[in-house]
């Protein structure tokens, strides 16, 4: 039997382990922590095809969603195919979503909504000044804080994938990986270590167009009386953030207006969204700061910017703050949507799906392993 080692038990590493196991490999996964605690668990839990441009990335997102559903169904993992809704309160916002729907007609399950229809889809959407909305049926929510760990348990049970927790791989001499005085060997080694990219093959990453992104997020307490917001909700800032909306001719004008009206939002890379988990809690965010090293402390001002903008398009039964945190993920600086590289024969690096790891990783890793 062919053997493989995967370094990193975040969503990219788990996707790689799954794809290898299905292809017949005996897989070992090594994680430096007692459990995955990085970007894979510090996010909205959104599987978000609506943010991906048509063709390759959109199809990859749909494939990832289908794999999530397969694993969740077999592994007893909660998910909600609730869809997403972008709401518009200005004419330039409405123009962008109308153009997006028109351009993607027949390609995606999209629907333009009147203000009355928006209300029927979501009791959380602010009605005052509402011009309309965009509903997309593609989007799905998981609770990433637990789902990533449940996926690991699923892979262990179904495919006999071996997990080595609290085991930091510090060097590789193919076909061997080394942690302290211990070593393991395999036919193929995959490095899926996210923002830990300085540890292994540092010279490769020092020459690559790659950086890191810090984001700030918050979680509100469970809503009273099992109240649900319906689809994941987004304001106009999200139209300027996701690549899919570049197809809209009016986007440039919207970006210019937002840059003038909300310069602090642009400065901190803020766009505002909210998702709801099975407990009724609301996850909100986020901001984007780029660099290789960050202030470890969250900015109360950034969180306030997020909260203030959220209240322009959403209203909840319970606004009590339960948690706040920051996450960091790897991102390419040259416009690439991932970093796939073989530093030597038998070793493959899979990294930097940006902020779309939950949305793209299962599909991406299936493609990479399929090309072996």
C-alpha positions as CSV (number, residue, x, y, z in Angstrom):
1,X,0.0,0.0,0.0
2,X,1.2,3.5,-0.9
3,X,1.9,5.7,2.1
4,X,1.5,9.5,2.7
5,X,2.3,12.0,5.4
6,X,0.3,15.2,5.8
7,X,1.7,18.0,8.0
8,X,-1.1,20.1,9.5
9,X,-4.6,19.1,10.6
10,X,-6.4,22.3,9.6
11,X,-9.0,22.2,6.8
12,X,-6.4,21.9,4.0
13,X,-4.6,19.1,5.7
14,X,-7.8,17.2,6.4
15,X,-8.9,17.7,2.8
16,X,-5.6,16.3,1.6
17,X,-5.8,13.3,4.0
18,X,-9.3,12.5,2.7
19,X,-8.3,12.7,-1.0
20,X,-5.3,10.5,-0.3
21,X,-7.2,7.9,1.6
22,X,-9.8,7.7,-1.1
23,X,-7.0,7.1,-3.6
24,X,-5.7,4.2,-1.6
25,X,-3.0,5.7,0.5
26,X,-2.3,4.9,4.1
27,X,-2.2,8.3,5.7
28,X,-0.6,9.8,8.7
29,X,-1.4,13.4,9.8
30,X,0.9,15.4,12.1
31,X,-0.3,18.4,14.0
32,X,1.9,20.5,16.3
33,X,-1.0,21.2,18.7
34,X,-3.4,19.1,20.7
35,X,-6.0,20.0,18.1
36,X,-6.4,22.4,15.2
37,X,-6.6,25.9,16.6
38,X,-5.8,28.2,13.7
39,X,-7.7,29.8,10.9
40,X,-9.8,26.7,10.2
41,X,-11.7,27.1,13.5
42,X,-11.6,30.9,13.7
43,X,-14.0,31.8,10.9
44,X,-17.7,32.2,10.1
45,X,-18.2,28.5,9.2
46,X,-19.4,29.7,5.8
47,X,-19.1,27.6,2.6
48,X,-19.4,30.5,0.3
49,X,-19.7,29.8,-3.5
50,X,-21.3,33.2,-4.1
51,X,-18.0,34.9,-3.4
52,X,-16.1,32.8,-6.0
53,X,-15.9,33.9,-9.7
54,X,-17.5,31.8,-12.4
55,X,-15.8,28.6,-13.8
56,X,-12.9,27.0,-11.9
57,X,-13.3,28.5,-8.5
58,X,-17.1,28.4,-8.4
59,X,-17.0,24.8,-9.5
60,X,-14.4,24.0,-6.9
61,X,-16.6,25.7,-4.2
62,X,-19.6,23.6,-5.3
63,X,-17.5,20.4,-5.2
64,X,-16.2,21.4,-1.7
65,X,-19.8,21.9,-0.5
66,X,-20.8,18.5,-1.8
67,X,-17.9,16.9,0.1
68,X,-18.9,18.8,3.2
69,X,-22.4,17.4,2.9
70,X,-21.1,13.9,2.4
71,X,-18.8,14.0,5.4
72,X,-21.4,15.8,7.6
73,X,-24.1,13.2,6.6
74,X,-21.9,10.3,7.5
75,X,-20.2,11.9,10.5
76,X,-23.2,13.4,12.2
77,X,-21.9,17.0,11.7
78,X,-24.4,19.9,11.9
79,X,-24.8,22.0,8.8
80,X,-27.4,24.4,7.4
81,X,-28.0,25.0,3.7
82,X,-29.5,28.4,4.6
83,X,-28.1,30.3,1.6
84,X,-27.0,34.0,1.7
85,X,-28.5,37.4,1.3
86,X,-26.9,40.7,0.3
87,X,-29.1,43.7,1.1
88,X,-29.1,47.0,-0.6
89,X,-29.9,50.5,0.8
90,X,-28.4,52.7,-1.9
91,X,-29.0,52.7,-5.6
92,X,-25.4,51.9,-6.4
93,X,-25.6,48.8,-4.2
94,X,-28.8,47.7,-5.9
95,X,-27.2,48.3,-9.3
96,X,-24.3,45.9,-8.5
97,X,-26.5,43.1,-7.4
98,X,-28.9,43.5,-10.3
99,X,-26.0,43.4,-12.8
100,X,-24.5,40.4,-11.0
101,X,-27.8,38.5,-11.2
102,X,-28.2,39.4,-14.9
103,X,-24.6,38.3,-15.8
104,X,-24.9,35.0,-13.9
105,X,-28.4,34.1,-15.1
106,X,-28.6,30.4,-15.6
107,X,-25.2,29.8,-14.0
108,X,-26.1,30.2,-10.3
109,X,-29.3,29.8,-8.2
110,X,-29.8,33.6,-7.6
111,X,-32.9,35.7,-7.0
112,X,-33.5,39.4,-6.8
113,X,-35.7,40.3,-3.9
114,X,-38.1,43.1,-3.3
115,X,-38.0,44.8,0.2
116,X,-41.1,42.7,1.1
117,X,-39.4,39.5,0.0
118,X,-36.2,40.4,1.9
119,X,-38.4,40.6,5.1
120,X,-39.9,37.2,4.3
121,X,-36.4,35.6,3.9
122,X,-34.9,37.3,7.0
123,X,-36.6,39.0,10.0
124,X,-33.1,40.3,10.9
125,X,-32.8,42.6,7.8
126,X,-33.3,46.3,8.6
127,X,-36.4,47.5,6.7
128,X,-35.9,51.3,6.8
129,X,-34.5,52.5,3.6
130,X,-34.3,49.0,2.1
131,X,-34.3,48.9,-1.7
132,X,-34.0,45.2,-2.3
133,X,-31.7,42.2,-1.9
134,X,-29.9,39.3,-3.5
135,X,-30.6,35.7,-2.4
136,X,-28.2,32.9,-3.3
137,X,-29.1,29.3,-2.5
138,X,-25.6,27.9,-2.7
139,X,-24.3,28.9,0.7
140,X,-24.0,26.6,3.7
141,X,-23.0,27.0,7.3
142,X,-21.1,24.7,9.6
143,X,-19.9,25.3,13.1
144,X,-16.2,25.5,12.4
145,X,-15.1,25.4,16.1
146,X,-16.3,21.8,16.3
147,X,-16.7,20.7,12.7
148,X,-13.0,20.6,11.9
149,X,-12.4,18.3,14.9
150,X,-15.3,16.2,13.8
151,X,-13.9,15.8,10.3
152,X,-10.7,14.5,11.8
153,X,-12.6,12.0,13.9
154,X,-14.5,11.0,10.8
155,X,-11.4,10.4,8.7
156,X,-9.9,8.4,11.5
157,X,-12.9,6.2,11.8
158,X,-13.8,5.7,8.1
159,X,-10.3,5.6,6.5
160,X,-8.1,4.6,9.4
161,X,-6.2,7.9,9.1
162,X,-3.6,8.1,11.9
163,X,-3.4,11.4,13.7
164,X,-0.3,12.4,15.7
165,X,-1.2,15.4,17.9
166,X,1.3,17.5,19.8
167,X,3.9,16.5,17.2
168,X,5.7,19.4,15.5
169,X,7.6,18.3,12.3
170,X,10.7,20.4,12.3
171,X,12.6,19.1,9.3
172,X,12.2,16.9,6.3
173,X,14.8,14.8,4.5
174,X,12.7,12.9,1.9
175,X,11.2,10.4,2.4
176,X,11.5,11.1,6.2
177,X,9.9,13.7,8.5
178,X,11.5,14.4,11.8
179,X,10.2,15.6,15.2
180,X,12.8,15.7,17.9
181,X,14.3,12.2,18.2
182,X,11.4,10.5,16.3
183,X,11.0,10.1,12.5
184,X,8.5,8.6,10.1
185,X,8.8,7.9,6.3
186,X,6.3,7.8,3.5
187,X,6.1,7.7,-0.3
188,X,4.7,11.2,-0.5
189,X,4.8,14.1,2.0
190,X,2.3,17.0,1.9
191,X,2.9,20.2,3.8
192,X,-0.4,21.9,4.8
193,X,0.9,24.1,7.6
194,X,-0.9,27.4,6.9
195,X,0.8,30.4,8.6
196,X,3.5,28.2,10.0
197,X,5.2,28.3,6.6
198,X,8.5,29.6,8.0
199,X,9.2,26.3,9.6
200,X,9.6,23.9,6.7
201,X,11.4,24.9,3.4
202,X,11.8,28.5,4.6
203,X,13.8,29.4,1.6
204,X,10.9,28.4,-0.7
205,X,8.5,30.7,1.2
206,X,10.9,33.6,1.4
207,X,11.0,33.7,-2.4
208,X,7.2,33.1,-2.8
209,X,4.7,36.0,-3.1
210,X,3.0,35.0,0.1
211,X,2.0,37.0,3.2
212,X,-0.4,36.7,6.2
213,X,-3.7,38.2,7.0
214,X,-5.1,39.0,10.4
215,X,-8.8,39.3,10.9
216,X,-11.0,40.3,13.9
217,X,-14.3,38.6,14.6
218,X,-16.9,38.4,17.3
219,X,-19.7,36.1,18.5
220,X,-23.0,37.2,20.0
221,X,-24.9,35.1,22.5
222,X,-27.7,32.7,21.3
223,X,-30.8,34.5,20.2
224,X,-33.8,34.5,22.5
225,X,-36.6,31.9,21.9
226,X,-34.7,30.1,19.2
227,X,-35.0,33.1,16.9
228,X,-33.3,32.6,13.5
229,X,-32.0,35.2,11.1
230,X,-32.5,33.0,8.0
231,X,-29.8,33.3,5.4
232,X,-26.3,34.5,6.2
233,X,-26.5,38.3,5.9
234,X,-24.1,40.7,4.1
235,X,-24.0,44.4,3.6
236,X,-22.7,46.4,0.6
237,X,-19.1,46.2,1.8
238,X,-19.1,42.5,0.9
239,X,-19.9,43.4,-2.7
240,X,-16.6,45.2,-2.8
241,X,-14.7,42.3,-1.2
242,X,-15.5,39.2,-3.2
243,X,-14.0,38.6,-6.6
244,X,-17.3,37.3,-8.1
245,X,-18.9,40.8,-8.1
246,X,-16.2,42.2,-10.3
247,X,-18.4,41.2,-13.2
248,X,-20.8,44.1,-12.3
249,X,-20.0,47.3,-14.3
250,X,-21.3,49.5,-11.5
251,X,-18.8,48.1,-8.9
252,X,-16.2,50.7,-9.6
253,X,-18.6,53.5,-8.7
254,X,-19.7,51.7,-5.6
255,X,-16.1,51.2,-4.4
256,X,-15.4,54.9,-5.0
257,X,-18.4,56.0,-2.9
258,X,-17.6,53.6,-0.1
259,X,-13.9,54.8,-0.1
260,X,-15.2,58.4,0.4
261,X,-17.9,57.5,2.9
262,X,-16.1,54.8,4.9
263,X,-12.4,55.4,4.7
264,X,-11.8,53.6,8.0
265,X,-13.5,50.5,6.6
266,X,-11.2,50.5,3.6
267,X,-8.1,51.2,5.7
268,X,-8.7,48.1,7.9
269,X,-10.1,45.9,5.1
270,X,-13.5,45.6,6.8
271,X,-16.5,44.0,5.2
272,X,-19.4,42.9,7.4
273,X,-21.3,39.6,7.5
274,X,-23.2,37.5,10.0
275,X,-23.9,33.7,10.2
276,X,-25.9,31.7,12.7
277,X,-24.9,28.3,14.2
278,X,-27.1,25.5,15.5
279,X,-27.0,27.0,19.0
280,X,-28.5,30.3,17.8
281,X,-25.2,32.2,18.3
282,X,-24.3,34.8,15.7
283,X,-20.8,35.1,14.3
284,X,-19.9,38.5,12.9
285,X,-16.9,40.1,11.3
286,X,-14.4,40.9,9.9
287,X,-11.3,43.0,9.2
288,X,-8.2,42.3,7.1
289,X,-4.6,43.4,8.0
290,X,-1.7,42.2,6.0
291,X,1.9,41.5,7.0
292,X,4.2,38.8,8.4
293,X,3.9,39.8,12.0
294,X,1.0,41.4,13.8
295,X,0.0,43.2,17.0
296,X,-1.3,40.2,19.1
297,X,-4.0,42.3,20.7
298,X,-7.4,43.1,19.1
299,X,-8.4,46.6,18.4
300,X,-11.6,47.7,20.1
301,X,-12.0,50.4,17.5
302,X,-12.0,47.9,14.6
303,X,-14.6,45.8,16.4
304,X,-16.7,48.9,16.9
305,X,-16.5,49.8,13.2
306,X,-17.8,46.3,12.5
307,X,-20.6,46.5,15.0
308,X,-21.7,50.0,13.8
309,X,-21.9,49.0,10.2
310,X,-23.7,45.8,11.0
311,X,-26.4,47.7,12.7
312,X,-27.1,49.6,9.4
313,X,-28.5,46.4,7.8
314,X,-29.2,43.9,10.6
315,X,-31.1,43.9,13.9
316,X,-31.2,41.1,16.4
317,X,-33.1,40.0,19.5
318,X,-29.9,39.8,21.5
319,X,-26.7,41.9,21.0
320,X,-24.8,40.6,24.0
321,X,-21.2,39.9,23.1
322,X,-20.0,36.4,24.0
323,X,-16.6,36.2,22.5
324,X,-14.1,38.1,20.4
325,X,-10.9,36.8,18.7
326,X,-8.5,37.2,15.8
327,X,-7.4,34.7,13.2
328,X,-4.5,34.6,10.8
329,X,-4.3,32.9,7.4
330,X,-1.8,32.7,4.6
331,X,-2.6,34.6,1.4
332,X,-0.9,35.1,-2.0
333,X,0.1,38.7,-2.9
334,X,0.2,38.1,-6.7
335,X,-3.5,37.4,-7.2
336,X,-3.1,33.6,-7.1
337,X,-5.8,31.7,-5.2
338,X,-3.5,29.1,-3.7
339,X,0.1,28.1,-3.4
340,X,1.0,24.6,-4.8
341,X,4.7,23.8,-5.0
342,X,7.0,20.8,-5.0
343,X,10.3,21.8,-3.3
344,X,11.7,18.4,-4.1
345,X,10.6,15.1,-5.5
346,X,8.0,13.4,-3.3
347,X,7.1,16.6,-1.4
348,X,4.1,18.9,-2.1
349,X,3.2,22.1,-0.4
350,X,-0.5,23.1,-0.4
351,X,-1.2,26.4,1.2
352,X,-2.7,29.9,1.0
353,X,-6.4,29.5,-0.1
354,X,-6.7,32.9,1.5
355,X,-9.9,33.5,3.5
356,X,-11.7,30.8,1.5
357,X,-10.3,27.6,3.1
358,X,-13.7,26.3,4.2
359,X,-15.1,27.1,0.8
360,X,-12.4,25.7,-1.4
361,X,-10.1,23.3,0.4
362,X,-11.9,19.9,-0.2
363,X,-12.2,20.6,-3.9
364,X,-8.6,22.0,-4.2
365,X,-6.9,19.1,-2.4
366,X,-8.9,16.6,-4.4
367,X,-7.6,18.2,-7.6
368,X,-4.0,18.2,-6.3
369,X,-4.0,14.6,-5.2
370,X,-5.8,13.6,-8.4
371,X,-2.9,15.0,-10.4
372,X,-0.3,12.8,-8.6
